[in-house]
Amino acid sequence: MAFAGTNVSLSQPDITQKLTERIDDLKQRIAAWGKRIRRYTERSTRFNQNRLFQSDQKRLYESLERPMVSGTGPAPNQADTVAFWRGLWSEPVNHSEGPWTEVVARKMLKNLTAQIVRHTVASRQHLTPEIALRLITPSCPLWSAPVEDSPFKDPFWAFYWPGGQATARYILDNKQVVQNRVVLDVGCGCGAGSIAAAFMEAKRVVANDTDEVAVMASQINAELNGIKIETSTEDMIGRRCEEFEVVLIGDMFYDEEFAKVLFEWLKALTRNGKTVLIGDPGRHGLTHSKREHLSLLATYQLPKETCLENHGYTDTTLWRLNKT
């Protein structure tokens, strides 16, 4: 096919390819704009709700009870939304105590704590029965529920992974590793490593995870065991961590690309005099070449409950990273 006024000639396959490329480009542009519009709508909705909360709570409540018809994709659970905002003013609040945003933040934390407690059970069926942990176990409805029914996104903190169990077990059996030392528990998850270090009289313990729900779960578990710990959601990987003496890594070598970045950072920490302990059940990210830089300190047989929850794993190990 030739186009009038030009010397360009395209075959039918060429035209089809060009049209397909153009359609794909338009689809991507539409999808990108759709995301922007949704983000703007969400921010606008939150802004308007917050203003109503400050000025006219009754009107806000009524607006939340009206059916939601806009937007694409799944709508928020309307009953939960109404319950949340109603809860914000269900108790007397002295607004002179601080900005209204602090009131909202406290209510949100309270709601999150309630959600964690509601969907987990206190368990000691693991390598460290000295420590009670709120976990999602086979006895919890969420264990077999569809992903979309979970109120949490990627609740890795709700499981006591085999590598984390090795880390905590070793600390409980070897008090001198952490006693009177400053400990950083990276990727703390349920907080077991931090709690074990606090039990063994560490000078200071910081449970660190970029997931805010994980650090909240760690705090809940620490309180469950009568222990006080600090928490942090900062991304610590790549930092010098000068204030810490011991770094705990429990079951974080699940991805090879991430494992490369993580391991290089950990080697830098050991060169600066840090003690790095790594709990791992044999994840593919902890390759043979990496293990050449490690000293094996302990091997533990996993309890039957953990074996059932982690198909294919029967034991777990604790390593110390050698100074290079």
FIKE-881973 format. One record per residue (C-alpha): residue in one letter; x, y, z; residue number from 1. Coordinates in steps of 0.2 Angstrom, whole numbers. Example, Ala and Ser with C-alpha at 12.3 -4.5 7.8 and 13.67 -1.06 7.14 Angstrom:
% residues 2
{rest:A; X:62; Y:-22; Z:39; nr:1}
{rest:S; X:68; Y:-5; Z:36; nr:2}
END
This chain:
% residues 324
{rest:M; X:0; Y:0; Z:0; nr:1}
{rest:A; X:7; Y:17; Z:-5; nr:2}
{rest:F; X:2; Y:34; Z:4; nr:3}
{rest:A; X:-4; Y:48; Z:-8; nr:4}
{rest:G; X:9; Y:62; Z:-10; nr:5}
{rest:T; X:23; Y:51; Z:-2; nr:6}
{rest:N; X:36; Y:38; Z:-8; nr:7}
{rest:V; X:32; Y:27; Z:7; nr:8}
{rest:S; X:25; Y:10; Z:4; nr:9}
{rest:L; X:20; Y:-2; Z:17; nr:10}
{rest:S; X:14; Y:-20; Z:16; nr:11}
{rest:Q; X:-1; Y:-27; Z:26; nr:12}
{rest:P; X:10; Y:-35; Z:40; nr:13}
{rest:D; X:19; Y:-18; Z:42; nr:14}
{rest:I; X:3; Y:-8; Z:44; nr:15}
{rest:T; X:-3; Y:-21; Z:57; nr:16}
{rest:Q; X:13; Y:-20; Z:66; nr:17}
{rest:K; X:12; Y:-1; Z:67; nr:18}
{rest:L; X:-6; Y:-1; Z:72; nr:19}
{rest:T; X:-2; Y:-14; Z:86; nr:20}
{rest:E; X:13; Y:-3; Z:92; nr:21}
{rest:R; X:2; Y:13; Z:92; nr:22}
{rest:I; X:-12; Y:4; Z:101; nr:23}
{rest:D; X:0; Y:-3; Z:114; nr:24}
{rest:D; X:7; Y:14; Z:117; nr:25}
{rest:L; X:-10; Y:22; Z:119; nr:26}
{rest:K; X:-15; Y:8; Z:132; nr:27}
{rest:Q; X:0; Y:12; Z:142; nr:28}
{rest:R; X:-3; Y:31; Z:142; nr:29}
{rest:I; X:-22; Y:28; Z:147; nr:30}
{rest:A; X:-16; Y:16; Z:161; nr:31}
{rest:A; X:-3; Y:29; Z:167; nr:32}
{rest:W; X:-16; Y:43; Z:167; nr:33}
{rest:G; X:-29; Y:31; Z:176; nr:34}
{rest:K; X:-16; Y:29; Z:190; nr:35}
{rest:R; X:-14; Y:47; Z:191; nr:36}
{rest:I; X:-32; Y:51; Z:192; nr:37}
{rest:R; X:-35; Y:37; Z:205; nr:38}
{rest:R; X:-21; Y:44; Z:216; nr:39}
{rest:Y; X:-28; Y:62; Z:214; nr:40}
{rest:T; X:-45; Y:56; Z:218; nr:41}
{rest:E; X:-39; Y:46; Z:234; nr:42}
{rest:R; X:-29; Y:61; Z:240; nr:43}
{rest:S; X:-44; Y:73; Z:237; nr:44}
{rest:T; X:-56; Y:61; Z:246; nr:45}
{rest:R; X:-44; Y:60; Z:261; nr:46}
{rest:F; X:-42; Y:79; Z:261; nr:47}
{rest:N; X:-60; Y:82; Z:260; nr:48}
{rest:Q; X:-64; Y:69; Z:274; nr:49}
{rest:N; X:-51; Y:77; Z:285; nr:50}
{rest:R; X:-58; Y:94; Z:283; nr:51}
{rest:L; X:-76; Y:88; Z:287; nr:52}
{rest:F; X:-69; Y:79; Z:302; nr:53}
{rest:Q; X:-62; Y:95; Z:309; nr:54}
{rest:S; X:-78; Y:106; Z:304; nr:55}
{rest:D; X:-93; Y:94; Z:303; nr:56}
{rest:Q; X:-92; Y:76; Z:309; nr:57}
{rest:K; X:-110; Y:73; Z:307; nr:58}
{rest:R; X:-109; Y:77; Z:289; nr:59}
{rest:L; X:-94; Y:67; Z:286; nr:60}
{rest:Y; X:-103; Y:52; Z:294; nr:61}
{rest:E; X:-118; Y:54; Z:282; nr:62}
{rest:S; X:-107; Y:56; Z:267; nr:63}
{rest:L; X:-98; Y:39; Z:271; nr:64}
{rest:E; X:-115; Y:31; Z:273; nr:65}
{rest:R; X:-119; Y:35; Z:255; nr:66}
{rest:P; X:-115; Y:22; Z:241; nr:67}
{rest:M; X:-99; Y:24; Z:232; nr:68}
{rest:V; X:-101; Y:24; Z:214; nr:69}
{rest:S; X:-85; Y:32; Z:207; nr:70}
{rest:G; X:-69; Y:24; Z:203; nr:71}
{rest:T; X:-63; Y:8; Z:194; nr:72}
{rest:G; X:-57; Y:-8; Z:203; nr:73}
{rest:P; X:-63; Y:-14; Z:220; nr:74}
{rest:A; X:-71; Y:-1; Z:232; nr:75}
{rest:P; X:-66; Y:0; Z:250; nr:76}
{rest:N; X:-76; Y:-10; Z:263; nr:77}
{rest:Q; X:-89; Y:3; Z:267; nr:78}
{rest:A; X:-94; Y:-4; Z:284; nr:79}
{rest:D; X:-75; Y:-3; Z:290; nr:80}
{rest:T; X:-73; Y:15; Z:283; nr:81}
{rest:V; X:-88; Y:21; Z:292; nr:82}
{rest:A; X:-83; Y:11; Z:308; nr:83}
{rest:F; X:-66; Y:19; Z:307; nr:84}
{rest:W; X:-72; Y:37; Z:305; nr:85}
{rest:R; X:-85; Y:35; Z:318; nr:86}
{rest:G; X:-72; Y:28; Z:330; nr:87}
{rest:L; X:-62; Y:44; Z:328; nr:88}
{rest:W; X:-75; Y:54; Z:338; nr:89}
{rest:S; X:-83; Y:40; Z:348; nr:90}
{rest:E; X:-72; Y:45; Z:363; nr:91}
{rest:P; X:-71; Y:63; Z:371; nr:92}
{rest:V; X:-55; Y:72; Z:364; nr:93}
{rest:N; X:-47; Y:86; Z:372; nr:94}
{rest:H; X:-41; Y:96; Z:356; nr:95}
{rest:S; X:-30; Y:107; Z:366; nr:96}
{rest:E; X:-18; Y:92; Z:369; nr:97}
{rest:G; X:-11; Y:94; Z:351; nr:98}
{rest:P; X:-16; Y:95; Z:333; nr:99}
{rest:W; X:-31; Y:85; Z:327; nr:100}
{rest:T; X:-19; Y:74; Z:316; nr:101}
{rest:E; X:-11; Y:67; Z:331; nr:102}
{rest:V; X:-28; Y:61; Z:337; nr:103}
{rest:V; X:-31; Y:53; Z:320; nr:104}
{rest:A; X:-14; Y:45; Z:321; nr:105}
{rest:R; X:-17; Y:38; Z:338; nr:106}
{rest:K; X:-34; Y:31; Z:333; nr:107}
{rest:M; X:-26; Y:23; Z:317; nr:108}
{rest:L; X:-13; Y:14; Z:328; nr:109}
{rest:K; X:-26; Y:8; Z:340; nr:110}
{rest:N; X:-36; Y:1; Z:325; nr:111}
{rest:L; X:-20; Y:-7; Z:318; nr:112}
{rest:T; X:-16; Y:-15; Z:334; nr:113}
{rest:A; X:-34; Y:-22; Z:336; nr:114}
{rest:Q; X:-33; Y:-29; Z:318; nr:115}
{rest:I; X:-16; Y:-38; Z:322; nr:116}
{rest:V; X:-23; Y:-46; Z:338; nr:117}
{rest:R; X:-40; Y:-51; Z:330; nr:118}
{rest:H; X:-32; Y:-60; Z:316; nr:119}
{rest:T; X:-17; Y:-69; Z:325; nr:120}
{rest:V; X:-15; Y:-81; Z:340; nr:121}
{rest:A; X:-2; Y:-81; Z:353; nr:122}
{rest:S; X:9; Y:-96; Z:349; nr:123}
{rest:R; X:24; Y:-105; Z:357; nr:124}
{rest:Q; X:24; Y:-119; Z:345; nr:125}
{rest:H; X:42; Y:-116; Z:338; nr:126}
{rest:L; X:60; Y:-117; Z:342; nr:127}
{rest:T; X:59; Y:-103; Z:355; nr:128}
{rest:P; X:45; Y:-108; Z:367; nr:129}
{rest:E; X:51; Y:-96; Z:380; nr:130}
{rest:I; X:44; Y:-82; Z:368; nr:131}
{rest:A; X:26; Y:-80; Z:365; nr:132}
{rest:L; X:22; Y:-73; Z:348; nr:133}
{rest:R; X:6; Y:-67; Z:339; nr:134}
{rest:L; X:6; Y:-77; Z:323; nr:135}
{rest:I; X:-5; Y:-82; Z:309; nr:136}
{rest:T; X:-6; Y:-101; Z:311; nr:137}
{rest:P; X:-17; Y:-115; Z:303; nr:138}
{rest:S; X:-30; Y:-112; Z:317; nr:139}
{rest:C; X:-32; Y:-94; Z:311; nr:140}
{rest:P; X:-46; Y:-91; Z:297; nr:141}
{rest:L; X:-33; Y:-80; Z:287; nr:142}
{rest:W; X:-22; Y:-95; Z:285; nr:143}
{rest:S; X:-33; Y:-102; Z:272; nr:144}
{rest:A; X:-43; Y:-87; Z:267; nr:145}
{rest:P; X:-41; Y:-79; Z:249; nr:146}
{rest:V; X:-28; Y:-65; Z:248; nr:147}
{rest:E; X:-41; Y:-52; Z:244; nr:148}
{rest:D; X:-49; Y:-56; Z:261; nr:149}
{rest:S; X:-34; Y:-51; Z:271; nr:150}
{rest:P; X:-34; Y:-34; Z:279; nr:151}
{rest:F; X:-15; Y:-34; Z:278; nr:152}
{rest:K; X:-4; Y:-33; Z:263; nr:153}
{rest:D; X:10; Y:-46; Z:262; nr:154}
{rest:P; X:9; Y:-50; Z:281; nr:155}
{rest:F; X:27; Y:-58; Z:282; nr:156}
{rest:W; X:28; Y:-52; Z:300; nr:157}
{rest:A; X:14; Y:-64; Z:305; nr:158}
{rest:F; X:25; Y:-80; Z:302; nr:159}
{rest:Y; X:40; Y:-86; Z:312; nr:160}
{rest:W; X:52; Y:-90; Z:297; nr:161}
{rest:P; X:65; Y:-104; Z:300; nr:162}
{rest:G; X:79; Y:-92; Z:299; nr:163}
{rest:G; X:72; Y:-81; Z:311; nr:164}
{rest:Q; X:69; Y:-95; Z:323; nr:165}
{rest:A; X:88; Y:-100; Z:322; nr:166}
{rest:T; X:93; Y:-82; Z:326; nr:167}
{rest:A; X:82; Y:-81; Z:341; nr:168}
{rest:R; X:87; Y:-98; Z:347; nr:169}
{rest:Y; X:105; Y:-95; Z:346; nr:170}
{rest:I; X:104; Y:-79; Z:356; nr:171}
{rest:L; X:94; Y:-87; Z:370; nr:172}
{rest:D; X:107; Y:-101; Z:371; nr:173}
{rest:N; X:122; Y:-89; Z:369; nr:174}
{rest:K; X:119; Y:-74; Z:380; nr:175}
{rest:Q; X:137; Y:-67; Z:378; nr:176}
{rest:V; X:134; Y:-63; Z:360; nr:177}
{rest:V; X:122; Y:-49; Z:364; nr:178}
{rest:Q; X:124; Y:-45; Z:383; nr:179}
{rest:N; X:128; Y:-27; Z:386; nr:180}
{rest:R; X:129; Y:-23; Z:367; nr:181}
{rest:V; X:118; Y:-13; Z:355; nr:182}
{rest:V; X:108; Y:-24; Z:343; nr:183}
{rest:L; X:100; Y:-20; Z:327; nr:184}
{rest:D; X:87; Y:-33; Z:320; nr:185}
{rest:V; X:86; Y:-30; Z:302; nr:186}
{rest:G; X:70; Y:-36; Z:293; nr:187}
{rest:C; X:63; Y:-40; Z:311; nr:188}
{rest:G; X:46; Y:-47; Z:305; nr:189}
{rest:C; X:38; Y:-53; Z:321; nr:190}
{rest:G; X:52; Y:-46; Z:332; nr:191}
{rest:A; X:58; Y:-63; Z:339; nr:192}
{rest:G; X:76; Y:-59; Z:337; nr:193}
{rest:S; X:74; Y:-42; Z:345; nr:194}
{rest:I; X:64; Y:-50; Z:360; nr:195}
{rest:A; X:78; Y:-63; Z:362; nr:196}
{rest:A; X:91; Y:-50; Z:363; nr:197}
{rest:A; X:82; Y:-40; Z:375; nr:198}
{rest:F; X:79; Y:-56; Z:386; nr:199}
{rest:M; X:98; Y:-59; Z:386; nr:200}
{rest:E; X:101; Y:-41; Z:393; nr:201}
{rest:A; X:107; Y:-32; Z:377; nr:202}
{rest:K; X:111; Y:-14; Z:381; nr:203}
{rest:R; X:99; Y:-8; Z:368; nr:204}
{rest:V; X:88; Y:-16; Z:354; nr:205}
{rest:V; X:81; Y:-9; Z:339; nr:206}
{rest:A; X:68; Y:-19; Z:329; nr:207}
{rest:N; X:69; Y:-13; Z:311; nr:208}
{rest:D; X:58; Y:-16; Z:296; nr:209}
{rest:T; X:52; Y:-5; Z:282; nr:210}
{rest:D; X:35; Y:-13; Z:284; nr:211}
{rest:E; X:26; Y:-2; Z:297; nr:212}
{rest:V; X:14; Y:-16; Z:302; nr:213}
{rest:A; X:29; Y:-27; Z:306; nr:214}
{rest:V; X:37; Y:-15; Z:318; nr:215}
{rest:M; X:19; Y:-13; Z:326; nr:216}
{rest:A; X:18; Y:-32; Z:327; nr:217}
{rest:S; X:36; Y:-33; Z:335; nr:218}
{rest:Q; X:30; Y:-20; Z:348; nr:219}
{rest:I; X:15; Y:-30; Z:352; nr:220}
{rest:N; X:25; Y:-46; Z:354; nr:221}
{rest:A; X:38; Y:-37; Z:365; nr:222}
{rest:E; X:24; Y:-31; Z:376; nr:223}
{rest:L; X:16; Y:-49; Z:376; nr:224}
{rest:N; X:33; Y:-55; Z:384; nr:225}
{rest:G; X:35; Y:-40; Z:396; nr:226}
{rest:I; X:50; Y:-33; Z:386; nr:227}
{rest:K; X:54; Y:-16; Z:380; nr:228}
{rest:I; X:62; Y:-13; Z:363; nr:229}
{rest:E; X:64; Y:1; Z:351; nr:230}
{rest:T; X:57; Y:1; Z:333; nr:231}
{rest:S; X:62; Y:9; Z:316; nr:232}
{rest:T; X:55; Y:9; Z:299; nr:233}
{rest:E; X:70; Y:17; Z:291; nr:234}
{rest:D; X:79; Y:7; Z:276; nr:235}
{rest:M; X:95; Y:3; Z:285; nr:236}
{rest:I; X:103; Y:-7; Z:271; nr:237}
{rest:G; X:118; Y:3; Z:264; nr:238}
{rest:R; X:121; Y:13; Z:280; nr:239}
{rest:R; X:136; Y:12; Z:291; nr:240}
{rest:C; X:126; Y:9; Z:307; nr:241}
{rest:E; X:140; Y:16; Z:318; nr:242}
{rest:E; X:129; Y:15; Z:334; nr:243}
{rest:F; X:126; Y:-4; Z:333; nr:244}
{rest:E; X:138; Y:-18; Z:338; nr:245}
{rest:V; X:128; Y:-33; Z:333; nr:246}
{rest:V; X:117; Y:-35; Z:317; nr:247}
{rest:L; X:104; Y:-49; Z:316; nr:248}
{rest:I; X:98; Y:-56; Z:299; nr:249}
{rest:G; X:84; Y:-69; Z:300; nr:250}
{rest:D; X:79; Y:-77; Z:284; nr:251}
{rest:M; X:82; Y:-63; Z:272; nr:252}
{rest:F; X:91; Y:-72; Z:258; nr:253}
{rest:Y; X:75; Y:-77; Z:249; nr:254}
{rest:D; X:79; Y:-67; Z:233; nr:255}
{rest:E; X:96; Y:-69; Z:224; nr:256}
{rest:E; X:96; Y:-51; Z:217; nr:257}
{rest:F; X:92; Y:-44; Z:234; nr:258}
{rest:A; X:104; Y:-56; Z:243; nr:259}
{rest:K; X:119; Y:-49; Z:233; nr:260}
{rest:V; X:115; Y:-31; Z:239; nr:261}
{rest:L; X:112; Y:-37; Z:257; nr:262}
{rest:F; X:128; Y:-47; Z:258; nr:263}
{rest:E; X:139; Y:-34; Z:251; nr:264}
{rest:W; X:132; Y:-22; Z:264; nr:265}
{rest:L; X:134; Y:-35; Z:278; nr:266}
{rest:K; X:153; Y:-38; Z:273; nr:267}
{rest:A; X:156; Y:-19; Z:274; nr:268}
{rest:L; X:148; Y:-19; Z:292; nr:269}
{rest:T; X:160; Y:-34; Z:297; nr:270}
{rest:R; X:175; Y:-24; Z:291; nr:271}
{rest:N; X:170; Y:-10; Z:303; nr:272}
{rest:G; X:170; Y:-22; Z:317; nr:273}
{rest:K; X:151; Y:-27; Z:318; nr:274}
{rest:T; X:146; Y:-44; Z:323; nr:275}
{rest:V; X:134; Y:-51; Z:310; nr:276}
{rest:L; X:123; Y:-66; Z:313; nr:277}
{rest:I; X:113; Y:-74; Z:299; nr:278}
{rest:G; X:99; Y:-87; Z:302; nr:279}
{rest:D; X:95; Y:-97; Z:286; nr:280}
{rest:P; X:86; Y:-113; Z:282; nr:281}
{rest:G; X:95; Y:-115; Z:265; nr:282}
{rest:R; X:87; Y:-102; Z:255; nr:283}
{rest:H; X:94; Y:-101; Z:237; nr:284}
{rest:G; X:100; Y:-83; Z:239; nr:285}
{rest:L; X:113; Y:-89; Z:252; nr:286}
{rest:T; X:124; Y:-97; Z:239; nr:287}
{rest:H; X:139; Y:-108; Z:241; nr:288}
{rest:S; X:151; Y:-93; Z:237; nr:289}
{rest:K; X:143; Y:-83; Z:250; nr:290}
{rest:R; X:144; Y:-97; Z:263; nr:291}
{rest:E; X:163; Y:-97; Z:260; nr:292}
{rest:H; X:163; Y:-81; Z:270; nr:293}
{rest:L; X:153; Y:-88; Z:284; nr:294}
{rest:S; X:156; Y:-99; Z:300; nr:295}
{rest:L; X:143; Y:-111; Z:305; nr:296}
{rest:L; X:138; Y:-109; Z:323; nr:297}
{rest:A; X:123; Y:-120; Z:325; nr:298}
{rest:T; X:111; Y:-131; Z:317; nr:299}
{rest:Y; X:93; Y:-134; Z:323; nr:300}
{rest:Q; X:80; Y:-147; Z:319; nr:301}
{rest:L; X:64; Y:-138; Z:316; nr:302}
{rest:P; X:48; Y:-143; Z:326; nr:303}
{rest:K; X:35; Y:-152; Z:317; nr:304}
{rest:E; X:23; Y:-137; Z:316; nr:305}
{rest:T; X:36; Y:-127; Z:308; nr:306}
{rest:C; X:40; Y:-141; Z:295; nr:307}
{rest:L; X:22; Y:-142; Z:291; nr:308}
{rest:E; X:21; Y:-123; Z:288; nr:309}
{rest:N; X:37; Y:-122; Z:278; nr:310}
{rest:H; X:36; Y:-136; Z:266; nr:311}
{rest:G; X:53; Y:-144; Z:262; nr:312}
{rest:Y; X:63; Y:-137; Z:276; nr:313}
{rest:T; X:67; Y:-149; Z:291; nr:314}
{rest:D; X:81; Y:-139; Z:299; nr:315}
{rest:T; X:89; Y:-122; Z:300; nr:316}
{rest:T; X:106; Y:-115; Z:303; nr:317}
{rest:L; X:114; Y:-100; Z:312; nr:318}
{rest:W; X:130; Y:-92; Z:304; nr:319}
{rest:R; X:142; Y:-78; Z:308; nr:320}
{rest:L; X:149; Y:-68; Z:294; nr:321}
{rest:N; X:168; Y:-68; Z:294; nr:322}
{rest:K; X:178; Y:-52; Z:294; nr:323}
{rest:T; X:186; Y:-49; Z:276; nr:324}
END
